[in-house]
Amino acid sequence: MLLSTVITLQAIQSATPSADLGRAAHAWFLTQVQRADAALAEKLHEPNAIRPFTVSDLRGVERSREGQITLQAGQEAWLRVTSFQPELSRLLLERIIPALSGSLSLAEATFTMQGATSDPQQHPWAGQTTYEELAQRHLLGSREPPRRLTLHFVSPTTFRRTAGETTLTDSQGRAYRVAGHNVPLPLPGLAFDSYLRRWNAFAPVALHPDVKRYVEECVAIGHHQLRTVSVEYGQARRIGFVGRCQYIALVYDPYWLRLLSLLADFAFYAGTGQLTTMGLGMTRAGGRDEG
């Protein structure tokens, strides 16, 4: 099961925390999993593994230019947690979500939990489906797939490009190591490879790996409305982007485009790019404005 749960919060007292609370929300979520299933929590901590969940930053609040948010006592906000691993989704539905109550602290901000929903009729960022339902919707229908797809990147999004560690020498003969770099642009190959890797890691049926090749060779960026946003994690900073990006197939092939439409819908649950478990990469197809 693919699951997206929105948790409604209410500030207990006024506060001015950092706007970047994704790491704190991530720690809170893993604590809930640890309490419910210690063995599964340990699996989620495995190094260099694809994480089967996302955790949003604090939503429904405005970010100041100084990188803070101003909360008033009684003000409402929300968090979003998604899962695309059946075991974790069941744990969320059966044990974690029903037990949510009391208070929740994110850095200097403390909230009461007002409720949680996975019903898209109650919140536009909530939802439930299965891998089979998504595949049937996009792969078995008679309708021709669109040539153009639009993705809306709602929270800062970035990619990590690594090609193995390399040692380079500068003009003065000093050696230094390069182990990869961040790419704060929604390049087609990076975006759809992000979804493909997550799908193939957890779906019951893998998609053909040449999806990536088709995207890199036959898909281009069309219209876009993007802006740069920086995110602070203590002393670390990530440069990302938010906004809409339209992708256009230069070579119209219904088979591959059905797979791209499928992956674009999967992005709602999987997120995009790096650090999706700490507030980055919140995405949906179609470019709707909610959130």
N, C-alpha and C positions, 0 to 999 in steps of 0.2 A: 504494500500500500504506500502511496505517496500522500503525505499529510502536510498541511500548512495550518498552524494554530496561531491565532492572535490573542494575546493576553492584555486585557485592559487594566490600566493602572491609574491610581490617583495619588498625587503628591501629598504626603502627610504634613510637610512644612515647607516654607520657602527655602530655596537653595539656588546657588549659581555654580553648578558643576561644569566640568569639561563637556563639550558637545560630543566628544568621541568616547562613548561608554560601551562600545562593542566588546572590548576585552572583559569588562566587568560582567556584562550580560552572558558572555560565553562561560565564565567561571561559575556564575549562578546556575546556568543550565546543566553543566556537568555535575554540579553538586546534587541536583535533583535526580539525575540518572544514577549517580553513585548510591544514593539512598534507596532507590528502587531496584537496582540490579548492578551490584558491584562488578560482576564478571563482564557485563556489557560495557560498563564504564571503562574498564581496563582496556577492552578492545578499541574503544574510541580514542584512547591515548597512544595507540601504537604509532611509533615514529614512521615518517615517510609514507603514510597510508592516505588514501583518498577518504575524506570524512563524509559520512552519509547523512549529514545534517547541515543546516544553516541557522544562525542566530542573528537577528537584526540588531542595529543600534536602537537607541530610544527614538521612537517615532511620534509624530503628532506635535512636535515642539519646534520652535524656530531657533536657528543657529545664528549667533551674533558674529560680527566680523572678527571679534577677538577669540573666536573658537570656543565660546561658552554658550550655555543655555540658561535662561532665567526661568525658574519654576516658582509659581505661587502656590501656597497651601490650597489644596482642593483641585488643583489643575489636573486634567486628564492627559494621559499619554498611553502609548502601547508598545509592546514588544511582539516580535514574530519569530516563531520557531518552526522550521520545516524538517521533515525526515523523508528520505527516499530509500530507506532500508526497511523491509517488512518487520523485522524483529524490533527495531527501535520505534517504528510507527505504532505497533501494538502496545509497546510499553507506555508510550505517550498517551494513547487513547484509554488504556485500561487502568493505569496506575498513577502516572504523573499528573496529567491534566485534572482528573477528578479530585486529586488531593491538594490542588493549589488553593491556598488561603493564607490569611495573615499578611505579613509585610515582606517587602523585597527591597534590598539595598543595592544601589549601583553607585559606587564611589561615595560622594557626599550626599547623594539624593536617596530618600527613603519613600517608598510607596506602599499603599495597600493594594492588594490584588482584587479587582472588582469582578473579574470573570474571565472566561476563555471560550473561544469558539473556533470550530473548524468548518463552519457553515458559511459559504460565500454569500448567502442571502443576508447574513448578519454583518459581514465585513468583507470588503472587496479583496483583501489580501489573505483571506481564509480559503481553504479548499481541501478536497479529498478526491483521489482517483487511484487508479492502478496502472501499472505498466501496460497491462493488456488493454485497458480501456483507451489509453493514449494511442497505442499502436493501432487498434481497430479504427479509431476516429480518423487517423491520418493515412494509414496504409491500405485500408480495405474499402474506402469510399470510392464512389464513381466520379466525384467532383475533381476537376483538374486542379492541381496545386498552383498557388500564385507564383508569379515570377519575382515579386517583391515581398520582402519580409521586414517588418519594423520591430525593433527591440527598444524598450524603455529601461534605461539603467537608472534606478531610483536612488540608490546609495552609491557612494564613491566606488569605482570599479577600476581594477588594475590587473595586469598579468605579470607573471614572473617568467622570463625567458632564460633558460639555462642551456648551455651547450658543453657542459663539462668545464672544470676549472682550467684556466689558461694563464701562463706566465708571460707577461709582456715586458718590454724594456723601453723606457722613455728616452728623450733626446739626450739626457745626461748620463745614460748608461745604468740608471737605477731600475731594478726589477720589481715588479709588483704583480699581484695575482688578481685575476678577474674571474669571478664565479657566477656570472650572470647579471641580469639587470631587469628593472621593472619597465613595462611598456604601458603607459597610461592612454592607450588608444584602442578602440574596439575593432581591431583588424579582423577580417572575416575568419581567417584560419585560427587565430587565437580564441575567438569567442566560441565558435562551434566545436573546436577541439576540446574546449573546457566542458561542454555538455556531453560530447561523445565519450570522453574518458569516464565521467561520472555514470552515465547510462550503462556502459559496458561493464563497469565494476559491480553494479548491483541489480541490473535488470535480469529477468530469467532468460531472455534471448538477446544476444549481443547484436549490434548493428555493424554493417560492413565497415571495416577500417578505412576504405577508400572514400568514405564521406569526407574525410579531411582533405584528401587530394582534390576532390571535386570542388570543395570550397576554395582552396588555395588557388586553383587554376581557373575557375569559372564563375566566381562570385566576387562582386566589387561593391564598394560603398557608394551609395547614391546620396540622397539628401541626408543631412544630419543637423542636429541642434545640440551641441555638446559644450560643456565648460569644464575647466579644471578645478578640482577641489583637493585640498590636502587634509590628511587625517593624522592625528597625533596619537601614538601609543607610548606614553611616557616620553623617553628620549628619542624614540624612533618615529620617523615620519614616512607616510606613504602618499605619493601623488597619484590621484585617480581622476576619473571623469564621471559626470552625470549627464543625463539627457537622452535624446532619441537618436537612433541611427537606423537608416534604411539600407537594406542589402538587396542587390539586384543580381539575378542570374544572367550572366552574359551568354551562356549556352543553356537553352531551355531543355531540361531532361526531367520528365515527370517522376521517374523513380527516385532520383537523387533529391529532387525538390520536396517530395513527400517526406523523405527522411529529415530534411532541414526544417520543415514545418513541425514535425514531431519534436525535434530537439528544441526548437524555439518555444514550444509550449512546456516542455520539460524544464526549461530555464526558470519558470515560476517557482518550482520546488528546489532545483539544484543550485540556483545562483550562478554568478559568472565570475570567473577568474580567481584571484588570490584572496585569502582571508575571509571567505564567505561565512565562516563560523564565528567571526568577530565583527560583524556589521557591514562588511563590504559586499558589493556585487548583487544587491537585491534587484531583481530583473523580472519583467514580464513582457510577453509578446503583445503587439498591437498598439503600444504607445499610449495607453490610457493614463489619466492624470492622478488616480488615487494614490495616496501615500505621501 
